[in-house]
Amino acid sequence: MTSKVIVALDLEKETALDLVSRFNPNLCKLKVGSELFTSSGPKIVSDLTSKGFEVFLDLKFHDIPNTVAAAVREASQLGAWMVNVHASGGERMMLSAREELDKINSKTLLIAVTVLTSISKNEGINIGINDINDHASNLASLAKNSGLHGVVCSPKEVRSIKEICGDDFMTVTPGIRPSNSEDDQSRVSTPKEAILKGSDFLVIGRPITGSSNPLESLEAINSDINSIAEIRS
């Protein structure tokens, strides 16, 4: 069974590579975000893919259509399994990115960020989002209509998005935390809750990377997820 866990490597390069050396590609995929990419450069992607891991390049491109399309093309050519843009960049931007991948016959998955999981209800209102669920669902619909494979969203918005966009439309969910965690995320769920709500992939960072035994923590999360899949089957 393919793991639904994407481990967020929000770490400096040597720490990230040391951590990954303890994992097996069958246990997880890996996320390279702004911190690791900025400190290590594009080569970090090939360093990880050469070890057999699928890499989600999480740089959240948001710019004019031509710039985003070119960036997405370069990300694909680095070997990224999946790359993302901001859905709020608009339909033309997302269409340009998807068309660029089609031009090069890329198999890289293209998804769009809806509303960051750090945004609380009050923060949403401050930036003009009166209902986060509705806003995320509208952006997801725009992404689907632009030909994207899925979205990044909170687990709390997954059901609404699946109802609008269909079960095949991918939902990648950060904000996955054990029930006793406290940090800078606002719209969170446990791994089990996220899977039961329909999340396709769970982005998990500190509960694994900050654990005293990261491999044991990863295996425990996979075990919980697999138990739900077995019950459903």
N, C-alpha and C positions, 0 to 999 in steps of 0.2 A: 504494500500500500504506500503510495506517494505521500510524504509528509506534508501537512498543511502549514507547517511552521516556517516562517522566514525570520532568521535571527538577525536583529539589527546590530550591525557592527559600528556603533557610535563610539569608537575608540581610536587611539593612535595606532599607527601601522603595526609596530612590533607586537603590541598587546593583542591586536586583532588577529595577526597571523599565528601567534602562539595559541590563542583560543581555538581557532579553526583547525589547528593541527590535532586537536582532541576529538573533533567531530568526523562523522562519516557523511558523505553527500546524500545517503539514503535517509538520514535523520532530519535534514533541514535544507532549506535554501538560505541564501545570505543577502542581506541588504547593505549596500554601500550608500551612505548618505553624504551630506555636505561636509561634515567634519572630516571623515576619513578620506573622501575624494580630494578635498582641498589640501590636506596635509601630505597625502601620498601620491597624488596625481593619477592619471588614467591607468597607469600600469597596474594599479591595485586590482582592477577588474580582471586582467589576464592572469595575475598572480593567483586569484581565487578560482577562476574557471579552469586553469591548468590542473587544479587539484580535483576537478570533477564536479564542482559546485555550480548550480545555477544562480546567477547574480541579478538581483533587482537593483538597478541603478536609480536611486531615489533622489533626484536633483530638482524635481518639481519645476520644470521649465515653464516660464511665463514671460513672453516677450512678443514682439511682432511676429506674424506668421512665418516669414522667411527665416528669421533667426532661430525660431523654435524648430522648424523643419530641419534645418541644417544640424542643430544640436542633437536632435533625435536620431538623425542619420549617423552621426559620429558615435553616439552611444551604442547603436546597433552594431556598428563595425568594430567596436571594442569587444563585442561578444556578450553584451547584456542580454539576459533572458527576458527581462521586463524593464520598461522605462516609463516615467510618468511626466505629465504636464499638469498645469492648473486648469481645471475646467472653466474657471472664471476668465481665462484668456479669450474665451469665445469660440464659436463654431468655426469660423474661418481659420483660426490658429490651429485648432484640433484637426480639421480637415487637411490642412497643409502638412501637418506632421504625419498623418496616416498615409496620405498620398506619397510622401517621400519614402516611407518604408515600403510601400507597394512598388515604387520605381526600382528599388534595389532587391526586390523579392525577399525581403527580410522576414524572418520568423519571430523577431522580437515582439513581445506583447506590449501594447501601448494602452496605458490606463490614465485616468485623470483624477486629480485630487478634488474633492468636493469642499468640505469644511474641515479644517485641521481639528484633530481631537483635543487639542489644548484649549479650544474656544468654548467657553462656558455660555450659558444662556445670556447672562448680562453683557459679556464681551461681544456676543453676537449682535445684541441690540445696539451697542456702541458703534458697530460698523455697518449698521443698516440691515441686519438679518433678524427679522422678527420671529421667525419660526425656523430653527435649524433643520428639523426633519424635512420640512417642505422645501427649503432652499437646497439641501443636499440632494433630494429627489429630483428637483428640477434640473440641477446641474448634471446629475446622472443621466437623465433623459436626453439632455443636450449632447453629452458624450457618446451615448449610444447612437444617436442620429448622425453623429460625426464619424461613425465607423470604428470607434474605439472598442477595445475588448472588455473594459470594465472600469471600475473606479476604486479610489481609496476613500473610505468612509469610516465613521464610528460604527461599532456593532449595533448601536441603537437605531441606526437608519437602514440596516440591511433589509429588513422585511419590506419596508415601504419601497425601497429601490428594486427589489426582486419583483414585487407586484407590478411595478410600472415597466421595468425593462426586461423581465423574464429571468428564469432560473439559470439560463446559460450565460447571463451577463455577470462577469466576475466582480466579486466584492472582496477587496483586500483591506483588512481591518487592523490598524494600530490600536493603541490604548488597551492592550490586553494585559491584565494584571491579576495576581492572586487577590483574594478578597480582603486581605489585611494590608495591602500596599497603599502607600501615600506618596504622591509625587506631583509633577507639574501637568499631568493629564487631567482633563475634566470629564469627558464622556468615555467611560471605561467599562469593560466587562471582563469576567473571568474567561479562561479558554473554553470551558464547557458552555457557558452562556453564549459566547460568540458563535460556536459551532451550531448550537441548537437554533440560533437565530438565522443561520444560513450562510455565515461567513465562509468564503472559499479558501482564503489564506489568512493566517494570523501573524502579524508583525510583532515580535516580542524581543525586547532588548534587555533592560536591566534585570528582570526576574531570572534571566539565564546568564547574561554576561557579568552581572554583579553577584552571582551566586558563589558560595564557597566551593561548590562542585558543579560547574556549568553543565557537564555531560549528564550528570545524574538529574539535574533539573530539566534539561531538554528531554531526556528519555521519559521522565515522569509526565511531562506535558503531552508528549506523543501518546503515551499509554492512555491518558484520560481521553484524548481525542479519538483514539482508535476504539475505545470501549463504547463510545457513543455511536460510531459508525457500525459496529457489530450489532448493537441493539436495533438500529434502524434497518439493517439488512435481514 
